[in-house]
């Protein structure tokens, strides 16, 4: 009997590519096109990936991770950039980026006020800018 695994058996791939880009000088401005060029992938693919519109191939994961490693100057486990259900090896983005602790740009609204979803998030203690408390916590876990 040939039985295939249901796609629903796997959780979504959550990435924090844009969060790591924001922690760099090179990718914080015109980052999508610069990262795409450095990773040898299309800008459209990087944009779709960042916006959660696609799951990356192994080759894309490897190329994007390698480009980020070159920019940061240290090795990064791809499971800290892309993770099923957002279960990253290193929980906080700032710890991964060797940051002293910050909040993502999207934490502040157009009036300069902290958005409610970040009200109880300490600087440096956010998982991704889209899911500051972690993807699993949005579903009642963690």
Steps between C-alpha positions, in 0.01 A plus 500: 500500500644832393419762762614859472534741789229763517631855453298594810731279707763772480483849640574813301855615450550825689801709404671799649695608197370859517582516872860402435518738205393784732795417726749569219624813333503357149151350495313757707460725192405352162542169679286276284689574179840494671432171678359350180813597310732366770301176532467459121120476511233728357381807688142382451581173675663679794200732526251211492708313758520795739126559473418136575365430152727203432701228667863504387684221325810353660716690251332830586543436874869422448564804279317748722663363814844521336440862397394589855806320641729705275335822618508409870845344484406182687330166435123478529311174527223517236257376767544839664382675185228258383307275736190287487237660723758766586689269736842662457808362675580848632176644630559874469602676178729743684694212659553351155609832351732576795298816565505677836119489500252689290141495383417455132400802295147361465455522880445875470192648332492805271463728804810364674304298754562137589242272339285298744640163388844618623378650828649224717802423281837606639771629268688204355235249607299455182500195274400656166352837417187328372472271804678681784401239760557213257280329244383229737380755756260638239324162506487472879831315550819619673 
